[in-house]
Amino acid sequence: MTNIQAAKIEELKEQFKGEVLLPSDDLYESARKIWNAMIDKHPAIIARCATTSDIVRTVNFARDNGLLLAVRGGGHHIAGNAMCDDGVVIDLSKMKAASVDPGARRVTIEGGATLADLDAATQAYGLATPVGINSTTGVAGLTLGGGFGWLSRKYGMTVDNLESAEVVTATGEVVRANASEHPDLFWALRGGSGNFGVVTRFEFRLHPVGPNVLSGLIVYSISEAKSVLQQYREFIAKAPEELSVWTVLRQAPPLPFLPAEVHGKPIIALALLYAGDPKQGEPLIEPLRKFGTPLGEHVGEQPYTAWQQAFDPLLTPGARNYWKSHNFSTLKDGLFDTVIDYIDKLPSPQCEIFFGALGGATTRPTPESTAYLTFPVKSETQSVKAL
Ligand SMILES: Cc1cc2nc3c(=O)[nH]c(=O)nc-3n(C[C@H](O)[C@H](O)[C@H](O)COP(=O)(O)OP(=O)(O)OC[C@H]3O[C@@H](n4cnc5c(N)ncnc54)[C@H](O)[C@@H]3O)c2cc1C
């Protein structure tokens, strides 16, 4: 920091409602850590904004001083774009407020909220919008990148449920983007990820969900994996949109419903959620129990919020992560062979490969309607993400 910059930092701090953290501050070390411990960046300033005007001040400060600006929502981005070296980070972790209008089925939520914050606010009214499967993920980054989870086959991508956003632009202007106001910005926000301004709050459409849903896990031995995957391919192509089933291949965690001798052994698990009346879902999931000889299962009615947090213990912050993903419109036997071959070579018990079948409502918007590219899928196939 030169003296001039130090003076300007004092100016930034004036009237700042949140906290301006510098490398010499006690909170700086923890504030620069994000979910993926592989990311080790050292910003010059972390501005923990508490209000929209804090964000405007910080954007203006970074622009006027020619500093790189990064934005931290929930800090889950694997590549670590929430942090930068030597620049300014807008940290939104103090901005998590949510307000639900149950009559209009709308929620407005601030840019630092997590999925847990969103689900807690909306489930108080038996409502939800489709988001991801790990409750500590940020609403902001997930939405700006597209966003999908257990409700997406029924209700679409997260961006398909975005009604409007309040955005601080690079010029420091506060604008509302929706279908009629700044429609080009609204298009870009829906899947274009960061770099189109700082979103201070999101407004989503909501749908009746839960509060209890039929959900859980059915686990098979890896020796049955190819047959399970082949049957999964046929099953999911015909499954109703209310039913989401993903497959996960990994070493078995020490789950209480699995025999102790299975813990640490390679398995294939079917993870499912039925987004409708649980009684109607029961017969629909029955075939999943007959793909082979299950090693164990934990399926039943449970609060939607509990299922949204079920994978949190496996997805804890602080581990060194490398991820990659692919989109498939068809699942071929050769792909199954390759995946199964690699399961034997996984370097740690935390590693996994999973297939998240999307399809359904996610394929209905035209690819041009948002910046998120929903690649065209033929009606008899499903889009499947493998991570
Ligand atoms: C354990 C785990 C599970 C996941 N599960 C799913 C899943 O089920 N479904 C799914 O769709 N995705 C999932 N993801 C991916 C996740 O959606 C992305 O990593 C997303 O970017 C995380 O958002 P964030 O706000 O936490 O991240 P951040 O790292 O804070 O931000 C991500 C990007 O968005 C930008 N950004 C953040 N907030 C704002 C804002 N307010 N305004 C403008 N730009 C902003 C950042 O600058 C950065 O470029 C998962 C990720 C992890 C680590």
The ligand as a MOL file (V3000), in Angstrom:
LIG
                    3D

  0  0  0     0  0            999 V3000
M  V30 BEGIN CTAB
M  V30 COUNTS 53 58 0 0 0
M  V30 BEGIN ATOM
M  V30 1 C -19.9390 -28.6580 -2.2720 0
M  V30 2 C -20.5340 -28.0300 -3.4910 0
M  V30 3 C -21.7550 -28.4860 -3.9680 0
M  V30 4 C -22.3220 -27.9080 -5.1040 0
M  V30 5 N -23.5320 -28.3630 -5.5520 0
M  V30 6 C -24.1320 -27.7620 -6.5960 0
M  V30 7 C -25.4300 -28.1580 -7.0300 0
M  V30 8 O -26.0380 -29.0880 -6.5110 0
M  V30 9 N -25.9940 -27.4840 -8.0620 0
M  V30 10 C -25.3570 -26.4520 -8.6800 0
M  V30 11 O -25.9470 -25.8640 -9.5990 0
M  V30 12 N -24.1210 -26.0590 -8.3130 0
M  V30 13 C -23.4980 -26.6890 -7.2900 0
M  V30 14 N -22.2450 -26.3060 -6.9030 0
M  V30 15 C -21.5330 -25.3000 -7.6860 0
M  V30 16 C -21.8680 -23.9010 -7.1580 0
M  V30 17 O -23.1610 -23.5390 -7.5620 0
M  V30 18 C -20.8590 -22.8950 -7.7190 0
M  V30 19 O -19.5790 -23.1990 -7.2420 0
M  V30 20 C -21.2360 -21.4760 -7.3600 0
M  V30 21 O -20.3800 -20.5870 -8.0420 0
M  V30 22 C -21.1620 -21.2340 -5.8600 0
M  V30 23 O -21.7130 -20.0050 -5.5330 0
M  V30 24 P -21.1200 -19.1790 -4.2920 0
M  V30 25 O -21.8730 -17.9020 -4.1800 0
M  V30 26 O -21.0330 -20.0610 -3.1050 0
M  V30 27 O -19.6470 -18.9730 -4.8350 0
M  V30 28 P -18.6080 -17.7510 -4.8920 0
M  V30 29 O -17.2930 -18.4600 -4.9520 0
M  V30 30 O -18.8230 -16.7650 -3.8040 0
M  V30 31 O -18.9540 -17.0680 -6.2330 0
M  V30 32 C -18.9620 -17.7600 -7.4610 0
M  V30 33 C -18.8490 -16.7710 -8.6340 0
M  V30 34 O -19.9740 -15.8890 -8.6360 0
M  V30 35 C -19.5390 -14.5450 -8.4250 0
M  V30 36 N -20.4570 -13.9110 -7.4750 0
M  V30 37 C -20.7590 -14.3810 -6.2240 0
M  V30 38 N -21.6810 -13.5950 -5.6660 0
M  V30 39 C -21.9620 -12.6290 -6.5500 0
M  V30 40 C -22.8530 -11.5230 -6.5440 0
M  V30 41 N -23.6410 -11.2720 -5.5070 0
M  V30 42 N -22.8850 -10.7140 -7.6270 0
M  V30 43 C -22.0930 -10.9590 -8.7070 0
M  V30 44 N -21.2400 -12.0010 -8.7800 0
M  V30 45 C -21.1710 -12.8170 -7.7040 0
M  V30 46 C -18.1350 -14.6510 -7.8680 0
M  V30 47 O -17.3770 -13.5260 -8.1380 0
M  V30 48 C -17.6130 -15.8880 -8.5450 0
M  V30 49 O -17.1770 -15.5830 -9.8560 0
M  V30 50 C -21.6360 -26.8620 -5.7730 0
M  V30 51 C -20.4050 -26.4190 -5.3120 0
M  V30 52 C -19.8480 -26.9980 -4.1860 0
M  V30 53 C -18.4870 -26.5690 -3.7250 0
M  V30 END ATOM
M  V30 BEGIN BOND
M  V30 1 1 1 2
M  V30 2 1 2 3
M  V30 3 2 2 52
M  V30 4 2 3 4
M  V30 5 1 4 5
M  V30 6 1 4 50
M  V30 7 2 5 6
M  V30 8 1 6 7
M  V30 9 1 6 13
M  V30 10 2 7 8
M  V30 11 1 7 9
M  V30 12 1 9 10
M  V30 13 2 10 11
M  V30 14 1 10 12
M  V30 15 2 12 13
M  V30 16 1 13 14
M  V30 17 1 14 15
M  V30 18 1 14 50
M  V30 19 1 15 16
M  V30 20 1 16 17
M  V30 21 1 16 18
M  V30 22 1 18 19
M  V30 23 1 18 20
M  V30 24 1 20 21
M  V30 25 1 20 22
M  V30 26 1 22 23
M  V30 27 1 23 24
M  V30 28 2 24 25
M  V30 29 1 24 26
M  V30 30 1 24 27
M  V30 31 1 27 28
M  V30 32 2 28 29
M  V30 33 1 28 30
M  V30 34 1 28 31
M  V30 35 1 31 32
M  V30 36 1 32 33
M  V30 37 1 33 34
M  V30 38 1 33 48
M  V30 39 1 34 35
M  V30 40 1 35 36
M  V30 41 1 35 46
M  V30 42 1 36 37
M  V30 43 1 36 45
M  V30 44 2 37 38
M  V30 45 1 38 39
M  V30 46 1 39 40
M  V30 47 2 39 45
M  V30 48 1 40 41
M  V30 49 2 40 42
M  V30 50 1 42 43
M  V30 51 2 43 44
M  V30 52 1 44 45
M  V30 53 1 46 47
M  V30 54 1 46 48
M  V30 55 1 48 49
M  V30 56 2 50 51
M  V30 57 1 51 52
M  V30 58 1 52 53
M  V30 END BOND
M  V30 END CTAB
M  END
